[in-house]
Every structure is written in C-alpha cells, then in structure tokens.
Amino acid sequence: MSDTGIGASVRRREDVRFITGSGRYTDDINQPGQTYAVFLRSPHARAKISAVDSSAALAVNGVHAVLTGQDMAADGLGDLPCGWLVKQKDGSDMVSAPHPPLAHTVANYVGEPYGIVIAETLAAAREAAELVMTEFDELEPIVDLTGARGADQIHEGVSGNLAYDWELGEKAATEAALAGAAHVTRIDLTNNRLIPNAMEPRAALGVYESATGEHTLYTTSQNPHLERLILSAFVQVAPEHKLRVVAPDVGGGFGSKIFVYAEETAVIWAARKVGRPVKWTADRSESFLADAHGRDHVTHAELGLDADGRFVALKVQTTANLGAYLSTFGSSVPTYLYGTLLAGQYATPNIYVEVAGVYTNTAPVDAYRGAGRPEATYVVERIVETAARELGRDPAELRRLNMIRPDQFPYETPVALVYDTGDYEASLDRALEHVDYAGFPARRAASEAAGRKRGIGFACYIEACGLAPSQLAIQLGAGVGLYESGEIRVNPTGNVTVFTGSHSHGQGHETTFAQVVSDKFGIPFEDVEIVHGDTGRVEFGLGTYGSRSLAVGGSALVSAADKLIAKGRKIAAHMLEADVDAVEFSDGQFLVRDSNQALSFGEVAFAAYVPTNYPTDLEPGFSEKAFYDPENFTYPAGTHIAEVEVDPATGVVTLVNFVAVDDFGHVINPMIVDGQVHGGVAQGAGQALLEHGIYDDFGQLVTGSYMDYCMPRADDVPDFLVDTTVTPCTHNPLGVKGCGEAGAIGSPAAIMNAVTDAVGDNGLSMPATPEKVWRALHG
Amino acid sequence: MNGVQVSTTVNGDVEEFVCHPGETLLEVLRNRLGLTGAKEGCGTGDCGACSVIVDGQLVCSCLVLGAEVEGRKVATVEGLADGNRLHPLQDKFLEHAALQCGICTPGFLVAAKALLDDNPDPTEEEIRYALAGNLCRCTGYDKIVRAVDAAAAELRKSSKKKASGRKK
C-alpha cells in the first residue's frame, strides 16, 4: 500500500481551505448588483390565504418586488414533485397532494412560504416583509399523528389524510407463525421527530442573464443535477440547458439538502422577474421550520420465537408522519427504505410490515441520516432485546443464535432484499471484546456502589446503501435512475481531472476519490484533481445520499479508469510495436510482457494528444466517462454496544462507553471512515437522549431554536471506540459498502437498550431526557 | 440611518469602516471586510460558528455590534496562520481530520485558541467543556477533542523550547 493509495489515512486535502477560513459556501458568494430575499411564511399551521396586501411593503425604500404564490402560479410554474411513487396494498397509486413551491390558496404548516420580498438590502427586505398584510382564515390544524386518520381532511381528495397504505411480506404466513410461536414479544415504539440541523443553513443565490437566457443557481444542495432536473422538467423554472446549478462547499446535509425546496425555486424565478441577482440565506429559525424533518413513526411490533429462542415471525405496523406535503423522497423513506430492512441480521423466516403514510399540518418529513434504516433497526433491535429480557436470555447470545450465517449468502430475506455477503458474528465478537462484556457485571457493581445505575445495550444493525439497480428501483416507483456518472480527463501532461456526479458536503471525496484514481493509474495523489457540484462542469449525476458515493460514484470512476487503461494499452502496443494482448498496465507503466519495453502513463497520455506515432483506427485524446449502475444494494452491517450510567437522583444519562464495529467492506481512507462513524453515532446519541422536534396542539413548533431543541455538544458524548471487520461487497469493483449512515442507524437502539437495561423499560421513549428517566425510575 | 465610523484592529491590521448602528460584528467581518471565515449558524449565540476573539475574550460575533469594536483588537480564523505557516491547532486539525464539512471549523479553531491561550494544559474534560459552546453536526467531536489535545501538547513543547532558548 502506498502512502496515498487505497487503504491509507491520507490527510483530507479539502481541509486546508476550511481551516484557514477560505472555504467557499453559498453565503460566501456575492454577485454584482445582488438583491436580498426574505420569505413570507405562514404563522398558522392551517389557514386559507384570502388576501395579500403588499402596498405598504412596496413603499419601503429599496424594495423591488413582493411576489406571491399567486404570481408564481400565474407564471405557470409547476408543483414540487415527490420522486417516488409508492403503490398501495390494493395496487393503486399513493395519493400525492399538490405541493406548490409558494402556497397560494392554503398554508398547511407553520413556516410554509407563500411569498418572497426582494429588496436592495436585507434590512429593507425584512422591514418590508413585516409590512405585508396577509389575511388568513384559520382552520383546525391536524397535528396529532395517531389521530390524523380520523380527522378532518387536509388535502382535497385525500381521504383520512392517508397518502398510502402499504405492505410488504406475507401477512397470513406471518400471523400463522406468530400464532404457533412458543413466545411472542410485543412492543410499542415511537421514533421521535428530528430536525436535521446541518450547521450551514440552506441558502440560494440566483443569477439571470437576460442577453443569453442563462440561469445560474448557487445553492446548498447534495445533488445539483437532480435539482436542475426537477426545476426544469417539473417546476419548469427554466429549460435544463439554460439552467446551471452550482453546489459549492456545502456545510453538511444529512439528507436535508437532497430535496428541492420552495426557496431556491423562488429565488431563481425571482432573479429573472426582477432582473437582478437574488440572494437568500435561511436564518436558523427558518431551518427549524422549513427544512424537511426526519423520522416520526409510531409502531407496534410482535416477534414470535420458538422454544429454542429462534425467531419465527415478525409483524410490524407503523404509522409514519409525512408532514403537510410529500417531500422529494418522503414517500420512500418509511416504505422501501424501512420495511425492506426489517429482517435485520437475522434469519427470521416470516416477516410482514404495513405502513400508513399520513399527512399532518407539520413540516414535510423526508430522509435524514439513515432514512428508514434507523427506524427499522430501532424496531428490530428493541424487540430482540426485549425478547431476551422476557426470556432471561443473554441479549448477545440470542442475537448470535438467530444471525444469518456466512455460509447462507447470498441470502434472500422475506422482505425483498438479497444480502450479498457478511459475517455478523465477527463484528459481534469484536465488539464484545472491545467493550469487555465479561467485565460488565463488575462495572455495574461499581456504579451501584457509587449510587448510580449502569446499563449495557446492543444493536446489531444492517443497512442497505447505494440504492439500486435503476430498473428495479424504477419498477418500485423511483422517478429517476440510481446510477452515478464519472469522467476522467487525462491532461496532455499526464495529470488528471476527475468529474464526479457525487457531491461532497463533508464526506471528503476530494481526498478519497483521488486516492482511488491515483492508485488505479499508479500516479501521484497530487496529480489528481476532483471536480464536483457544478452542472456546468460535470455531465450528470445523482448526488450524494444513502451512503452511495464511493460504492456507486467511486465505481463509476473505476469503470472510466478501466476504459482509459484499455485505450492506453492500444496506444502503447502501437508505439512499442507489440501485440495489444501482450501489453499490461501496472504501477503507472504500460509494459510489454516478458520484455523491458515500457511507456509511462504520462507518455501514453501525451501521445494521445500529440498523435505522431499513433494507431490509425483510434481517436486521439485521453478522456473517458462511465455511468455505473449497481447490480444490487450494498449491505454494511455491524454491532454497536452502548454503556450508560444513570444518576437516579436527577435522571441524567451519561453515555460512558460506545463501541462500534462495522463491516463497510474495503476501506479507502480509515481516518475518514472513523470520522463518519463518530458523527453518525453522535447524531444517534442526540436522537436517543436529547433531540425531539415537538409541535403543540396548534401546530406551532415549540422546539424552534437551540434553546429548545437540544443538540449534542462536546460534553454530551464520550470518546468512541470504532473498529471494522471486512467482507468485501461482491458486486462492485472496489468491494466497498458505504459508511455514512451506520453510526446513526445502530446507535439509537443500542443506547435505548442500555438505558432501559439500567432503569427498566417502563415505556420509556426517545429522547431519554432526565425528566423521562427520572419518572421511569420514580413513577 | 446614519453610519457609524469605526477604527479597529483586525488580525493585526488597522481597519476603518462605516457600519449601521444595528449591524453585527459578524456582518461587518463578512460583508464589509471580506473575512468570510466566521459563519452565521444561528444568530443567537448558541452555535459558536461566528466565534472571534475581541481583546483576548472569546465572543460570538453575531452578538457583538460592529460599532462596539472601536479601538479594540479583533482576531479571526484568517489571522491564525503566520503567512503560509499554519498554527499548531490548524496543523493538528488537519492531521486528525478534525473536520468534515468545515462550516463550524473556524469557530472551533478560534474557541480552541482562546482555551489554550488561557489554559495551556487542559484535561479532556476541560477541552470538552470549553468547546461545548460550539456545535458540530459532522464529527461527533471526537477528533476535534483529540486535535486540540495534540495542539496543546505541541504548543507546550514549543513554548518550553522558546523559554529555554531565552535562558541561554
């Protein structure tokens, strides 16, 4: 292994600009003649918009325009689409309510935008927004998830506020197996609503050139090409070839920046309307109100076990809050990204899941780090832990007994997935060793002696990453393909510019992808530049979400590199007067087998651009592109173990130890992978112990600031012990699986299992705040 | 609205600017002085992304008015490196990959600088407590804490060297 190749902990090259304050995020970009936008937002959870009077606002000095949802509709802009069509139990399509970017007749959640004020300065725009007089006719909001189905209808034509009633698996067989089980464990769980809170608020800067008709949108997106596609094909803001979307440095996403939102749509439209660049940056309150939220499930589950403790059936019934509208991928999260994962790591023969996707007068709910998979893991791992307690079995050993064994792969689950490979016991054993499971009773005794309670909890999770293949996903309702593009342009001097459709907003692709490409070509790491995040430079892409970048985007780069090597061999064969089949490529050299004749990668690249001695049947140039469409998902899996201490006097839970042993397949940069796990675990710890997005009965968000929504801070989390085991993915060229979400998927269940181990179950729900834990202990 | 004329020192350079009375130091730094290292993450002093040091004191620049820095010394992330030579904190953040998306990083570096100026040998608990005013959503803080600890050790080593050099 070289110092910079695959497997090396290379320092992240993007960091130099970030640590010196010279990163270039959307809000750091300014344009000559720029104006500023402030959005008009509904203060009500549900209200008719009867009249908008902007006369006083327009009189403010420096105000250019007050544009409303009516204006946008009059301009013929379309609705924001939901990109995944879920089929219901009866075969009918889900019921997708129209989602205009700016509301024009009814507002359906607090913070929903219905207009945009454009002014010379931000202060003027703010002042004017305050002066817009809007008449609302308030309607009774539907806020409570469990009551929503029996309540008044939010959207016309959506009976019972039900977007879909979906199922997966064999119902009759599962129920029969449960009826015949020696023991049935039943649980009721809520998966708390989370607010993503990327530290960079969303922002957009729209520029329109009237002379050419070109629109440029700088925005905080995880997938600029998808943004462009939706804005042109569905919303019809501008034709695709006249719209360039640039997602420069982006300050975290966690899913919340996948989606196409009202604000960037309105900004680019308004830039054309007013003929000036328009800039908008969310303040944190807007992020809380109007970024898509995550999770928010209520679930009943039943697990049947035979007399030996083997799982015979799992039945899961979930009500999922989708919010007021179906966000870009909102429909897929509680269905195909959730129900399909309910086998977990276990050979449970019968599984059935039904999910009711419900509209409420709250912010739309969509993918947030893990997206469906943390919810599935929470169900499986909480019920397994509960079963172990009910039966007096060791929770680790009950899991081990039920795990799919390495000789069972490929393993087809009862919920539509085929796991390609894994060794779940290997991760479990390593994690037990790291956590010193044998020493836990002594640690517990020591805590008890100090007046504290101690608990240990497990989560043996599996996830499915790199959604694929495209044809299957489209059959299941996906509105786009799920491949990724990559282009490698070798310059005449032999260095390389790589264009990827993946987007980095913290993942470190500029480093990892350069490691892959330099390793492949045997050229210096420094000779490889990675370009991403600009539809004007990168041909196409589907962006970064679902831990897919390396498995899908990285594989596209390998395909493009292979094409270049194949072409290089032809060029070298001609130049060295050898047979193509006799030319091999190794360590940056094209070599004629069994000879000392060789050409370097740089020499071949130069020859391709200065073709003096060159094959007549070959095009000049040394550049190739590839679209990589995976055959299957990848299946990262592992064991997370949490250990907590609880102060019974205060109910404060301290996370004292966290071990994560993950199988991500091959690892390109271990230092980056460790960091991805750390961050995911901290987010999971936030979900388990601190974070909860709460609406009151009027649909007002009562956790709309950092004073009310408790984010994990440096003193809330311990040092993490992270390690990996490796079973390479069988179907992509790098043997990689993806590591971005594992931390957030495994940790909530592990931590809640630890907390309930310490204080007893008592219906304790996430987040296990001091108050709830104290009540669980003291009734 | 009348402007306020302000004369101050930013990263050792004298700066003169005119700002509105209600304009925050963060807005002045970003919009008038072109120093975009400090970021607005919340605007309420809860996230620390806008951290700068004013007369040796760590502050959230979103909560300080531009007019308040008249005659004071402001230090931002842009002044941390000595030309092309990175500050040991920057070096250690790089070595440990103590950042991911980078948006909160300037704030963490400045807060860590303020900590180490005050306490050159902090315990892990002291580091975590001192950085608890800064939110990071990417890293889980693990590598940040380790990087600050390593930078503190590095700084102690070099200050020892300097001190022994002076004795000679």
Interface residues (C-beta under 8 A of the other chain):
Chain A: S9 R11 R12 E14 D15 V16 R17 F18 I19 T20 G21 S22 G23 Y25 D27 D28 A123 N197 A198 M199 E200 P201 D249 V250 G251 G252 F254 T281 D283 R284 H505 G506 Q507 G508 M671 I672 D674 G675 Q676 H678 G679 G680 V681 A682 Q683 S705 Y706 M707 M711 P712 R713 A714 D715 V717 D719 F720 G743
Chain B: H20 G22 R30 L35 T36 G37 A38 K39 E40 G41 C42 G43 T44 D46 C47 A49 T76 V77 E78 L80 A81 L86 Q90 F93 L94 E95 H96 A97 L99 Q100 C101 G102 I103 C104 T105 P106 L109 E124 E125 I127 R128 Y129 L131 A132 G133 N134 L135 C136 R137 C138 T139 G140 Y141 D142 K143 I144 V145 R146
